[in-house]
């Protein structure tokens, strides 16, 4: 059975939903993309996170530190 996606109405304000709907219309007419509002919202969020340099730097530092701590912990056992 396919995983059911939660509705966006409970997540976003009505103004945000209206703006997202207009953007969906734009992407369909201009870019030829036919996505649901959920798919469009996910795409926008992922694109933002991928382009957020400070977040990417923080994520990389955190991963390195966690990996280092895991290796140290294994050596201490």
mmCIF file of the N, C-alpha and C atoms, coordinates in Angstrom:
data_MODEL
# 
_entry.id   MODEL 
# 
loop_
_atom_site.group_PDB 
_atom_site.id 
_atom_site.type_symbol 
_atom_site.label_atom_id 
_atom_site.label_alt_id 
_atom_site.label_comp_id 
_atom_site.label_asym_id 
_atom_site.label_entity_id 
_atom_site.label_seq_id 
_atom_site.pdbx_PDB_ins_code 
_atom_site.Cartn_x 
_atom_site.Cartn_y 
_atom_site.Cartn_z 
_atom_site.occupancy 
_atom_site.B_iso_or_equiv 
_atom_site.pdbx_formal_charge 
_atom_site.auth_seq_id 
_atom_site.auth_comp_id 
_atom_site.auth_asym_id 
_atom_site.auth_atom_id 
_atom_site.pdbx_PDB_model_num 
ATOM 1   N N  . UNK A 1 1  ? 0.834  -1.176 0.000   1.00 0.00 ? 1  UNK A N  1 
ATOM 2   C CA . UNK A 1 1  ? 0.000  0.000  0.000   1.00 0.00 ? 1  UNK A CA 1 
ATOM 3   C C  . UNK A 1 1  ? 0.880  1.241  0.000   1.00 0.00 ? 1  UNK A C  1 
ATOM 4   N N  . UNK A 1 2  ? 0.548  2.196  -0.825  1.00 0.00 ? 2  UNK A N  1 
ATOM 5   C CA . UNK A 1 2  ? 1.343  3.417  -0.939  1.00 0.00 ? 2  UNK A CA 1 
ATOM 6   C C  . UNK A 1 2  ? 1.227  4.246  0.336   1.00 0.00 ? 2  UNK A C  1 
ATOM 7   N N  . UNK A 1 3  ? 2.326  4.869  0.698   1.00 0.00 ? 3  UNK A N  1 
ATOM 8   C CA . UNK A 1 3  ? 2.354  5.722  1.874   1.00 0.00 ? 3  UNK A CA 1 
ATOM 9   C C  . UNK A 1 3  ? 1.534  6.980  1.597   1.00 0.00 ? 3  UNK A C  1 
ATOM 10  N N  . UNK A 1 4  ? 0.619  7.287  2.490   1.00 0.00 ? 4  UNK A N  1 
ATOM 11  C CA . UNK A 1 4  ? -0.234 8.461  2.315   1.00 0.00 ? 4  UNK A CA 1 
ATOM 12  C C  . UNK A 1 4  ? 0.480  9.687  2.870   1.00 0.00 ? 4  UNK A C  1 
ATOM 13  N N  . UNK A 1 5  ? 0.513  10.742 2.096   1.00 0.00 ? 5  UNK A N  1 
ATOM 14  C CA . UNK A 1 5  ? 1.186  11.966 2.522   1.00 0.00 ? 5  UNK A CA 1 
ATOM 15  C C  . UNK A 1 5  ? 0.225  12.833 3.329   1.00 0.00 ? 5  UNK A C  1 
ATOM 16  N N  . UNK A 1 6  ? 0.753  13.499 4.362   1.00 0.00 ? 6  UNK A N  1 
ATOM 17  C CA . UNK A 1 6  ? -0.118 14.364 5.156   1.00 0.00 ? 6  UNK A CA 1 
ATOM 18  C C  . UNK A 1 6  ? -0.518 15.599 4.357   1.00 0.00 ? 6  UNK A C  1 
ATOM 19  N N  . UNK A 1 7  ? -1.696 16.132 4.629   1.00 0.00 ? 7  UNK A N  1 
ATOM 20  C CA . UNK A 1 7  ? -2.106 17.354 3.917   1.00 0.00 ? 7  UNK A CA 1 
ATOM 21  C C  . UNK A 1 7  ? -1.281 18.544 4.389   1.00 0.00 ? 7  UNK A C  1 
ATOM 22  N N  . UNK A 1 8  ? -1.115 19.502 3.520   1.00 0.00 ? 8  UNK A N  1 
ATOM 23  C CA . UNK A 1 8  ? -0.333 20.689 3.873   1.00 0.00 ? 8  UNK A CA 1 
ATOM 24  C C  . UNK A 1 8  ? -1.165 21.725 4.615   1.00 0.00 ? 8  UNK A C  1 
ATOM 25  N N  . UNK A 1 9  ? -2.485 21.618 4.551   1.00 0.00 ? 9  UNK A N  1 
ATOM 26  C CA . UNK A 1 9  ? -3.338 22.638 5.163   1.00 0.00 ? 9  UNK A CA 1 
ATOM 27  C C  . UNK A 1 9  ? -3.048 22.831 6.645   1.00 0.00 ? 9  UNK A C  1 
ATOM 28  N N  . UNK A 1 10 ? -2.715 21.774 7.353   1.00 0.00 ? 10 UNK A N  1 
ATOM 29  C CA . UNK A 1 10 ? -2.428 21.894 8.772   1.00 0.00 ? 10 UNK A CA 1 
ATOM 30  C C  . UNK A 1 10 ? -1.030 22.403 9.061   1.00 0.00 ? 10 UNK A C  1 
ATOM 31  N N  . UNK A 1 11 ? -0.190 22.464 8.049   1.00 0.00 ? 11 UNK A N  1 
ATOM 32  C CA . UNK A 1 11 ? 1.202  22.868 8.233   1.00 0.00 ? 11 UNK A CA 1 
ATOM 33  C C  . UNK A 1 11 ? 1.400  24.344 7.905   1.00 0.00 ? 11 UNK A C  1 
ATOM 34  N N  . UNK A 1 12 ? 0.828  24.786 6.796   1.00 0.00 ? 12 UNK A N  1 
ATOM 35  C CA . UNK A 1 12 ? 1.043  26.142 6.309   1.00 0.00 ? 12 UNK A CA 1 
ATOM 36  C C  . UNK A 1 12 ? -0.160 27.046 6.559   1.00 0.00 ? 12 UNK A C  1 
ATOM 37  N N  . UNK A 1 13 ? 0.113  28.317 6.696   1.00 0.00 ? 13 UNK A N  1 
ATOM 38  C CA . UNK A 1 13 ? -0.938 29.328 6.792   1.00 0.00 ? 13 UNK A CA 1 
ATOM 39  C C  . UNK A 1 13 ? -1.672 29.398 5.460   1.00 0.00 ? 13 UNK A C  1 
ATOM 40  N N  . UNK A 1 14 ? -2.931 29.862 5.462   1.00 0.00 ? 14 UNK A N  1 
ATOM 41  C CA . UNK A 1 14 ? -3.687 29.971 4.204   1.00 0.00 ? 14 UNK A CA 1 
ATOM 42  C C  . UNK A 1 14 ? -2.968 30.812 3.142   1.00 0.00 ? 14 UNK A C  1 
ATOM 43  N N  . UNK A 1 15 ? -2.290 31.887 3.562   1.00 0.00 ? 15 UNK A N  1 
ATOM 44  C CA . UNK A 1 15 ? -1.566 32.726 2.603   1.00 0.00 ? 15 UNK A CA 1 
ATOM 45  C C  . UNK A 1 15 ? -0.432 31.941 1.947   1.00 0.00 ? 15 UNK A C  1 
ATOM 46  N N  . UNK A 1 16 ? 0.225  31.108 2.727   1.00 0.00 ? 16 UNK A N  1 
ATOM 47  C CA . UNK A 1 16 ? 1.317  30.299 2.196   1.00 0.00 ? 16 UNK A CA 1 
ATOM 48  C C  . UNK A 1 16 ? 0.782  29.266 1.218   1.00 0.00 ? 16 UNK A C  1 
ATOM 49  N N  . UNK A 1 17 ? -0.350 28.669 1.548   1.00 0.00 ? 17 UNK A N  1 
ATOM 50  C CA . UNK A 1 17 ? -0.976 27.696 0.646   1.00 0.00 ? 17 UNK A CA 1 
ATOM 51  C C  . UNK A 1 17 ? -1.359 28.358 -0.669  1.00 0.00 ? 17 UNK A C  1 
ATOM 52  N N  . UNK A 1 18 ? -1.894 29.585 -0.587  1.00 0.00 ? 18 UNK A N  1 
ATOM 53  C CA . UNK A 1 18 ? -2.276 30.307 -1.804  1.00 0.00 ? 18 UNK A CA 1 
ATOM 54  C C  . UNK A 1 18 ? -1.045 30.602 -2.650  1.00 0.00 ? 18 UNK A C  1 
ATOM 55  N N  . UNK A 1 19 ? 0.032  31.036 -2.016  1.00 0.00 ? 19 UNK A N  1 
ATOM 56  C CA . UNK A 1 19 ? 1.270  31.330 -2.734  1.00 0.00 ? 19 UNK A CA 1 
ATOM 57  C C  . UNK A 1 19 ? 1.846  30.061 -3.359  1.00 0.00 ? 19 UNK A C  1 
ATOM 58  N N  . UNK A 1 20 ? 1.801  28.972 -2.636  1.00 0.00 ? 20 UNK A N  1 
ATOM 59  C CA . UNK A 1 20 ? 2.284  27.698 -3.154  1.00 0.00 ? 20 UNK A CA 1 
ATOM 60  C C  . UNK A 1 20 ? 1.448  27.244 -4.351  1.00 0.00 ? 20 UNK A C  1 
ATOM 61  N N  . UNK A 1 21 ? 0.155  27.464 -4.285  1.00 0.00 ? 21 UNK A N  1 
ATOM 62  C CA . UNK A 1 21 ? -0.728 27.108 -5.407  1.00 0.00 ? 21 UNK A CA 1 
ATOM 63  C C  . UNK A 1 21 ? -0.398 27.919 -6.651  1.00 0.00 ? 21 UNK A C  1 
ATOM 64  N N  . UNK A 1 22 ? -0.141 29.205 -6.462  1.00 0.00 ? 22 UNK A N  1 
ATOM 65  C CA . UNK A 1 22 ? 0.223  30.064 -7.592  1.00 0.00 ? 22 UNK A CA 1 
ATOM 66  C C  . UNK A 1 22 ? 1.566  29.623 -8.168  1.00 0.00 ? 22 UNK A C  1 
ATOM 67  N N  . UNK A 1 23 ? 2.513  29.278 -7.293  1.00 0.00 ? 23 UNK A N  1 
ATOM 68  C CA . UNK A 1 23 ? 3.816  28.823 -7.766  1.00 0.00 ? 23 UNK A CA 1 
ATOM 69  C C  . UNK A 1 23 ? 3.687  27.501 -8.521  1.00 0.00 ? 23 UNK A C  1 
ATOM 70  N N  . UNK A 1 24 ? 2.804  26.628 -8.059  1.00 0.00 ? 24 UNK A N  1 
ATOM 71  C CA . UNK A 1 24 ? 2.563  25.361 -8.760  1.00 0.00 ? 24 UNK A CA 1 
ATOM 72  C C  . UNK A 1 24 ? 2.023  25.627 -10.159 1.00 0.00 ? 24 UNK A C  1 
ATOM 73  N N  . UNK A 1 25 ? 1.125  26.597 -10.262 1.00 0.00 ? 25 UNK A N  1 
ATOM 74  C CA . UNK A 1 25 ? 0.581  26.965 -11.575 1.00 0.00 ? 25 UNK A CA 1 
ATOM 75  C C  . UNK A 1 25 ? 1.696  27.497 -12.472 1.00 0.00 ? 25 UNK A C  1 
ATOM 76  N N  . UNK A 1 26 ? 2.557  28.336 -11.910 1.00 0.00 ? 26 UNK A N  1 
ATOM 77  C CA . UNK A 1 26 ? 3.686  28.896 -12.653 1.00 0.00 ? 26 UNK A CA 1 
ATOM 78  C C  . UNK A 1 26 ? 4.609  27.785 -13.154 1.00 0.00 ? 26 UNK A C  1 
ATOM 79  N N  . UNK A 1 27 ? 4.999  26.870 -12.251 1.00 0.00 ? 27 UNK A N  1 
ATOM 80  C CA . UNK A 1 27 ? 5.924  25.812 -12.661 1.00 0.00 ? 27 UNK A CA 1 
ATOM 81  C C  . UNK A 1 27 ? 5.304  24.898 -13.710 1.00 0.00 ? 27 UNK A C  1 
ATOM 82  N N  . UNK A 1 28 ? 3.993  24.739 -13.658 1.00 0.00 ? 28 UNK A N  1 
ATOM 83  C CA . UNK A 1 28 ? 3.327  23.910 -14.663 1.00 0.00 ? 28 UNK A CA 1 
ATOM 84  C C  . UNK A 1 28 ? 3.314  24.607 -16.018 1.00 0.00 ? 28 UNK A C  1 
ATOM 85  N N  . UNK A 1 29 ? 2.960  25.899 -16.031 1.00 0.00 ? 29 UNK A N  1 
ATOM 86  C CA . UNK A 1 29 ? 2.869  26.643 -17.294 1.00 0.00 ? 29 UNK A CA 1 
ATOM 87  C C  . UNK A 1 29 ? 4.235  26.958 -17.893 1.00 0.00 ? 29 UNK A C  1 
ATOM 88  N N  . UNK A 1 30 ? 5.167  27.385 -17.076 1.00 0.00 ? 30 UNK A N  1 
ATOM 89  C CA . UNK A 1 30 ? 6.465  27.855 -17.566 1.00 0.00 ? 30 UNK A CA 1 
ATOM 90  C C  . UNK A 1 30 ? 7.475  26.716 -17.696 1.00 0.00 ? 30 UNK A C  1 
ATOM 91  N N  . UNK A 1 31 ? 7.559  25.873 -16.667 1.00 0.00 ? 31 UNK A N  1 
ATOM 92  C CA . UNK A 1 31 ? 8.575  24.820 -16.645 1.00 0.00 ? 31 UNK A CA 1 
ATOM 93  C C  . UNK A 1 31 ? 8.058  23.463 -17.113 1.00 0.00 ? 31 UNK A C  1 
ATOM 94  N N  . UNK A 1 32 ? 6.753  23.352 -17.264 1.00 0.00 ? 32 UNK A N  1 
ATOM 95  C CA . UNK A 1 32 ? 6.177  22.078 -17.684 1.00 0.00 ? 32 UNK A CA 1 
ATOM 96  C C  . UNK A 1 32 ? 6.183  21.018 -16.593 1.00 0.00 ? 32 UNK A C  1 
ATOM 97  N N  . UNK A 1 33 ? 6.300  21.439 -15.337 1.00 0.00 ? 33 UNK A N  1 
ATOM 98  C CA . UNK A 1 33 ? 6.309  20.504 -14.209 1.00 0.00 ? 33 UNK A CA 1 
ATOM 99  C C  . UNK A 1 33 ? 4.904  20.379 -13.640 1.00 0.00 ? 33 UNK A C  1 
ATOM 100 N N  . UNK A 1 34 ? 4.435  19.170 -13.509 1.00 0.00 ? 34 UNK A N  1 
ATOM 101 C CA . UNK A 1 34 ? 3.106  18.937 -12.951 1.00 0.00 ? 34 UNK A CA 1 
ATOM 102 C C  . UNK A 1 34 ? 3.278  18.173 -11.648 1.00 0.00 ? 34 UNK A C  1 
ATOM 103 N N  . UNK A 1 35 ? 3.396  18.914 -10.535 1.00 0.00 ? 35 UNK A N  1 
ATOM 104 C CA . UNK A 1 35 ? 3.624  18.310 -9.226  1.00 0.00 ? 35 UNK A CA 1 
ATOM 105 C C  . UNK A 1 35 ? 2.468  18.643 -8.303  1.00 0.00 ? 35 UNK A C  1 
ATOM 106 N N  . UNK A 1 36 ? 2.262  17.766 -7.334  1.00 0.00 ? 36 UNK A N  1 
ATOM 107 C CA . UNK A 1 36 ? 1.282  18.069 -6.297  1.00 0.00 ? 36 UNK A CA 1 
ATOM 108 C C  . UNK A 1 36 ? 1.863  19.164 -5.402  1.00 0.00 ? 36 UNK A C  1 
ATOM 109 N N  . UNK A 1 37 ? 1.009  19.784 -4.600  1.00 0.00 ? 37 UNK A N  1 
ATOM 110 C CA . UNK A 1 37 ? 1.504  20.816 -3.688  1.00 0.00 ? 37 UNK A CA 1 
ATOM 111 C C  . UNK A 1 37 ? 2.482  20.223 -2.675  1.00 0.00 ? 37 UNK A C  1 
ATOM 112 N N  . UNK A 1 38 ? 2.254  18.999 -2.257  1.00 0.00 ? 38 UNK A N  1 
ATOM 113 C CA . UNK A 1 38 ? 3.174  18.345 -1.318  1.00 0.00 ? 38 UNK A CA 1 
ATOM 114 C C  . UNK A 1 38 ? 4.537  18.151 -1.975  1.00 0.00 ? 38 UNK A C  1 
ATOM 115 N N  . UNK A 1 39 ? 4.548  17.642 -3.202  1.00 0.00 ? 39 UNK A N  1 
ATOM 116 C CA . UNK A 1 39 ? 5.814  17.445 -3.917  1.00 0.00 ? 39 UNK A CA 1 
ATOM 117 C C  . UNK A 1 39 ? 6.530  18.773 -4.134  1.00 0.00 ? 39 UNK A C  1 
ATOM 118 N N  . UNK A 1 40 ? 5.782  19.798 -4.482  1.00 0.00 ? 40 UNK A N  1 
ATOM 119 C CA . UNK A 1 40 ? 6.373  21.114 -4.704  1.00 0.00 ? 40 UNK A CA 1 
ATOM 120 C C  . UNK A 1 40 ? 6.965  21.660 -3.408  1.00 0.00 ? 40 UNK A C  1 
ATOM 121 N N  . UNK A 1 41 ? 6.231  21.538 -2.306  1.00 0.00 ? 41 UNK A N  1 
ATOM 122 C CA . UNK A 1 41 ? 6.730  22.018 -1.013  1.00 0.00 ? 41 UNK A CA 1 
ATOM 123 C C  . UNK A 1 41 ? 7.993  21.261 -0.607  1.00 0.00 ? 41 UNK A C  1 
ATOM 124 N N  . UNK A 1 42 ? 7.993  19.942 -0.779  1.00 0.00 ? 42 UNK A N  1 
ATOM 125 C CA . UNK A 1 42 ? 9.177  19.146 -0.450  1.00 0.00 ? 42 UNK A CA 1 
ATOM 126 C C  . UNK A 1 42 ? 10.374 19.570 -1.287  1.00 0.00 ? 42 UNK A C  1 
ATOM 127 N N  . UNK A 1 43 ? 10.146 19.793 -2.567  1.00 0.00 ? 43 UNK A N  1 
ATOM 128 C CA . UNK A 1 43 ? 11.217 20.207 -3.469  1.00 0.00 ? 43 UNK A CA 1 
ATOM 129 C C  . UNK A 1 43 ? 11.797 21.550 -3.052  1.00 0.00 ? 43 UNK A C  1 
ATOM 130 N N  . UNK A 1 44 ? 10.930 22.486 -2.697  1.00 0.00 ? 44 UNK A N  1 
ATOM 131 C CA . UNK A 1 44 ? 11.395 23.809 -2.276  1.00 0.00 ? 44 UNK A CA 1 
ATOM 132 C C  . UNK A 1 44 ? 12.207 23.727 -0.988  1.00 0.00 ? 44 UNK A C  1 
ATOM 133 N N  . UNK A 1 45 ? 11.736 22.944 -0.031  1.00 0.00 ? 45 UNK A N  1 
ATOM 134 C CA . UNK A 1 45 ? 12.455 22.814 1.236   1.00 0.00 ? 45 UNK A CA 1 
ATOM 135 C C  . UNK A 1 45 ? 13.813 22.153 1.016   1.00 0.00 ? 45 UNK A C  1 
ATOM 136 N N  . UNK A 1 46 ? 13.836 21.062 0.259   1.00 0.00 ? 46 UNK A N  1 
ATOM 137 C CA . UNK A 1 46 ? 15.109 20.373 0.000   1.00 0.00 ? 46 UNK A CA 1 
ATOM 138 C C  . UNK A 1 46 ? 16.089 21.262 -0.751  1.00 0.00 ? 46 UNK A C  1 
ATOM 139 N N  . UNK A 1 47 ? 15.594 22.003 -1.721  1.00 0.00 ? 47 UNK A N  1 
ATOM 140 C CA . UNK A 1 47 ? 16.470 22.907 -2.473  1.00 0.00 ? 47 UNK A CA 1 
ATOM 141 C C  . UNK A 1 47 ? 17.051 23.968 -1.549  1.00 0.00 ? 47 UNK A C  1 
ATOM 142 N N  . UNK A 1 48 ? 16.227 24.488 -0.659  1.00 0.00 ? 48 UNK A N  1 
ATOM 143 C CA . UNK A 1 48 ? 16.702 25.510 0.279   1.00 0.00 ? 48 UNK A CA 1 
ATOM 144 C C  . UNK A 1 48 ? 17.782 24.931 1.195   1.00 0.00 ? 48 UNK A C  1 
ATOM 145 N N  . UNK A 1 49 ? 17.552 23.740 1.723   1.00 0.00 ? 49 UNK A N  1 
ATOM 146 C CA . UNK A 1 49 ? 18.535 23.130 2.619   1.00 0.00 ? 49 UNK A CA 1 
ATOM 147 C C  . UNK A 1 49 ? 19.839 22.811 1.901   1.00 0.00 ? 49 UNK A C  1 
ATOM 148 N N  . UNK A 1 50 ? 19.746 22.376 0.655   1.00 0.00 ? 50 UNK A N  1 
ATOM 149 C CA . UNK A 1 50 ? 20.951 22.059 -0.114  1.00 0.00 ? 50 UNK A CA 1 
ATOM 150 C C  . UNK A 1 50 ? 21.774 23.306 -0.426  1.00 0.00 ? 50 UNK A C  1 
ATOM 151 N N  . UNK A 1 51 ? 21.133 24.449 -0.539  1.00 0.00 ? 51 UNK A N  1 
ATOM 152 C CA . UNK A 1 51 ? 21.832 25.690 -0.871  1.00 0.00 ? 51 UNK A CA 1 
ATOM 153 C C  . UNK A 1 51 ? 22.251 26.487 0.368   1.00 0.00 ? 51 UNK A C  1 
ATOM 154 N N  . UNK A 1 52 ? 21.834 26.073 1.534   1.00 0.00 ? 52 UNK A N  1 
ATOM 155 C CA . UNK A 1 52 ? 22.118 26.806 2.768   1.00 0.00 ? 52 UNK A CA 1 
ATOM 156 C C  . UNK A 1 52 ? 23.526 26.439 3.238   1.00 0.00 ? 52 UNK A C  1 
ATOM 157 N N  . UNK A 1 53 ? 24.499 27.281 2.906   1.00 0.00 ? 53 UNK A N  1 
ATOM 158 C CA . UNK A 1 53 ? 25.907 26.957 3.145   1.00 0.00 ? 53 UNK A CA 1 
ATOM 159 C C  . UNK A 1 53 ? 26.239 26.770 4.617   1.00 0.00 ? 53 UNK A C  1 
ATOM 160 N N  . UNK A 1 54 ? 25.723 27.628 5.478   1.00 0.00 ? 54 UNK A N  1 
ATOM 161 C CA . UNK A 1 54 ? 26.036 27.488 6.904   1.00 0.00 ? 54 UNK A CA 1 
ATOM 162 C C  . UNK A 1 54 ? 25.450 26.193 7.463   1.00 0.00 ? 54 UNK A C  1 
ATOM 163 N N  . UNK A 1 55 ? 24.257 25.823 7.002   1.00 0.00 ? 55 UNK A N  1 
ATOM 164 C CA . UNK A 1 55 ? 23.663 24.559 7.435   1.00 0.00 ? 55 UNK A CA 1 
ATOM 165 C C  . UNK A 1 55 ? 24.503 23.385 6.953   1.00 0.00 ? 55 UNK A C  1 
ATOM 166 N N  . UNK A 1 56 ? 24.948 23.444 5.704   1.00 0.00 ? 56 UNK A N  1 
ATOM 167 C CA . UNK A 1 56 ? 25.789 22.369 5.163   1.00 0.00 ? 56 UNK A CA 1 
ATOM 168 C C  . UNK A 1 56 ? 27.093 22.257 5.947   1.00 0.00 ? 56 UNK A C  1 
ATOM 169 N N  . UNK A 1 57 ? 27.716 23.402 6.252   1.00 0.00 ? 57 UNK A N  1 
ATOM 170 C CA . UNK A 1 57 ? 28.955 23.392 7.038   1.00 0.00 ? 57 UNK A CA 1 
ATOM 171 C C  . UNK A 1 57 ? 28.718 22.776 8.414   1.00 0.00 ? 57 UNK A C  1 
ATOM 172 N N  . UNK A 1 58 ? 27.632 23.181 9.057   1.00 0.00 ? 58 UNK A N  1 
ATOM 173 C CA . UNK A 1 58 ? 27.299 22.667 10.381  1.00 0.00 ? 58 UNK A CA 1 
ATOM 174 C C  . UNK A 1 58 ? 27.066 21.162 10.328  1.00 0.00 ? 58 UNK A C  1 
ATOM 175 N N  . UNK A 1 59 ? 26.331 20.708 9.302   1.00 0.00 ? 59 UNK A N  1 
ATOM 176 C CA . UNK A 1 59 ? 26.040 19.286 9.147   1.00 0.00 ? 59 UNK A CA 1 
ATOM 177 C C  . UNK A 1 59 ? 27.325 18.492 8.970   1.00 0.00 ? 59 UNK A C  1 
ATOM 178 N N  . UNK A 1 60 ? 28.239 18.999 8.149   1.00 0.00 ? 60 UNK A N  1 
ATOM 179 C CA . UNK A 1 60 ? 29.505 18.301 7.920   1.00 0.00 ? 60 UNK A CA 1 
ATOM 180 C C  . UNK A 1 60 ? 30.343 18.251 9.190   1.00 0.00 ? 60 UNK A C  1 
ATOM 181 N N  . UNK A 1 61 ? 30.407 19.371 9.919   1.00 0.00 ? 61 UNK A N  1 
ATOM 182 C CA . UNK A 1 61 ? 31.168 19.395 11.172  1.00 0.00 ? 61 UNK A CA 1 
ATOM 183 C C  . UNK A 1 61 ? 30.575 18.416 12.175  1.00 0.00 ? 61 UNK A C  1 
ATOM 184 N N  . UNK A 1 62 ? 29.265 18.412 12.287  1.00 0.00 ? 62 UNK A N  1 
ATOM 185 C CA . UNK A 1 62 ? 28.598 17.521 13.231  1.00 0.00 ? 62 UNK A CA 1 
ATOM 186 C C  . UNK A 1 62 ? 28.868 16.067 12.883  1.00 0.00 ? 62 UNK A C  1 
ATOM 187 N N  . UNK A 1 63 ? 28.809 15.725 11.607  1.00 0.00 ? 63 UNK A N  1 
ATOM 188 C CA . UNK A 1 63 ? 29.062 14.347 11.174  1.00 0.00 ? 63 UNK A CA 1 
ATOM 189 C C  . UNK A 1 63 ? 30.499 13.939 11.482  1.00 0.00 ? 63 UNK A C  1 
ATOM 190 N N  . UNK A 1 64 ? 31.443 14.847 11.264  1.00 0.00 ? 64 UNK A N  1 
ATOM 191 C CA . UNK A 1 64 ? 32.851 14.549 11.541  1.00 0.00 ? 64 UNK A CA 1 
ATOM 192 C C  . UNK A 1 64 ? 33.055 14.340 13.031  1.00 0.00 ? 64 UNK A C  1 
ATOM 193 N N  . UNK A 1 65 ? 32.481 15.219 13.839  1.00 0.00 ? 65 UNK A N  1 
ATOM 194 C CA . UNK A 1 65 ? 32.631 15.108 15.293  1.00 0.00 ? 65 UNK A CA 1 
ATOM 195 C C  . UNK A 1 65 ? 31.990 13.822 15.801  1.00 0.00 ? 65 UNK A C  1 
ATOM 196 N N  . UNK A 1 66 ? 30.782 13.513 15.329  1.00 0.00 ? 66 UNK A N  1 
ATOM 197 C CA . UNK A 1 66 ? 30.111 12.285 15.765  1.00 0.00 ? 66 UNK A CA 1 
ATOM 198 C C  . UNK A 1 66 ? 30.912 11.049 15.361  1.00 0.00 ? 66 UNK A C  1 
ATOM 199 N N  . UNK A 1 67 ? 31.465 11.059 14.155  1.00 0.00 ? 67 UNK A N  1 
ATOM 200 C CA . UNK A 1 67 ? 32.286 9.935  13.708  1.00 0.00 ? 67 UNK A CA 1 
ATOM 201 C C  . UNK A 1 67 ? 33.531 9.778  14.566  1.00 0.00 ? 67 UNK A C  1 
ATOM 202 N N  . UNK A 1 68 ? 34.167 10.906 14.903  1.00 0.00 ? 68 UNK A N  1 
ATOM 203 C CA . UNK A 1 68 ? 35.358 10.887 15.748  1.00 0.00 ? 68 UNK A CA 1 
ATOM 204 C C  . UNK A 1 68 ? 35.021 10.333 17.127  1.00 0.00 ? 68 UNK A C  1 
ATOM 205 N N  . UNK A 1 69 ? 33.921 10.802 17.706  1.00 0.00 ? 69 UNK A N  1 
ATOM 206 C CA . UNK A 1 69 ? 33.524 10.331 19.030  1.00 0.00 ? 69 UNK A CA 1 
ATOM 207 C C  . UNK A 1 69 ? 33.181 8.842  19.017  1.00 0.00 ? 69 UNK A C  1 
ATOM 208 N N  . UNK A 1 70 ? 32.578 8.371  17.944  1.00 0.00 ? 70 UNK A N  1 
ATOM 209 C CA . UNK A 1 70 ? 32.283 6.940  17.831  1.00 0.00 ? 70 UNK A CA 1 
ATOM 210 C C  . UNK A 1 70 ? 33.571 6.130  17.777  1.00 0.00 ? 70 UNK A C  1 
ATOM 211 N N  . UNK A 1 71 ? 34.558 6.617  17.018  1.00 0.00 ? 71 UNK A N  1 
ATOM 212 C CA . UNK A 1 71 ? 35.830 5.896  16.919  1.00 0.00 ? 71 UNK A CA 1 
ATOM 213 C C  . UNK A 1 71 ? 36.552 5.886  18.262  1.00 0.00 ? 71 UNK A C  1 
ATOM 214 N N  . UNK A 1 72 ? 36.540 6.999  18.966  1.00 0.00 ? 72 UNK A N  1 
ATOM 215 C CA . UNK A 1 72 ? 37.193 7.061  20.281  1.00 0.00 ? 72 UNK A CA 1 
ATOM 216 C C  . UNK A 1 72 ? 36.509 6.108  21.245  1.00 0.00 ? 72 UNK A C  1 
ATOM 217 N N  . UNK A 1 73 ? 35.184 6.108  21.216  1.00 0.00 ? 73 UNK A N  1 
ATOM 218 C CA . UNK A 1 73 ? 34.426 5.218  22.096  1.00 0.00 ? 73 UNK A CA 1 
ATOM 219 C C  . UNK A 1 73 ? 34.753 3.765  21.842  1.00 0.00 ? 73 UNK A C  1 
ATOM 220 N N  . UNK A 1 74 ? 34.929 3.386  20.590  1.00 0.00 ? 74 UNK A N  1 
ATOM 221 C CA . UNK A 1 74 ? 35.276 2.006  20.252  1.00 0.00 ? 74 UNK A CA 1 
ATOM 222 C C  . UNK A 1 74 ? 36.667 1.661  20.762  1.00 0.00 ? 74 UNK A C  1 
ATOM 223 N N  . UNK A 1 75 ? 37.593 2.628  20.722  1.00 0.00 ? 75 UNK A N  1 
ATOM 224 C CA . UNK A 1 75 ? 38.955 2.374  21.192  1.00 0.00 ? 75 UNK A CA 1 
ATOM 225 C C  . UNK A 1 75 ? 39.010 2.238  22.712  1.00 0.00 ? 75 UNK A C  1 
ATOM 226 N N  . UNK A 1 76 ? 38.085 2.870  23.407  1.00 0.00 ? 76 UNK A N  1 
ATOM 227 C CA . UNK A 1 76 ? 38.092 2.829  24.863  1.00 0.00 ? 76 UNK A CA 1 
ATOM 228 C C  . UNK A 1 76 ? 37.487 1.543  25.411  1.00 0.00 ? 76 UNK A C  1 
ATOM 229 N N  . UNK A 1 77 ? 36.763 0.814  24.574  1.00 0.00 ? 77 UNK A N  1 
ATOM 230 C CA . UNK A 1 77 ? 36.092 -0.412 25.050  1.00 0.00 ? 77 UNK A CA 1 
ATOM 231 C C  . UNK A 1 77 ? 37.060 -1.574 25.053  1.00 0.00 ? 77 UNK A C  1 
# 
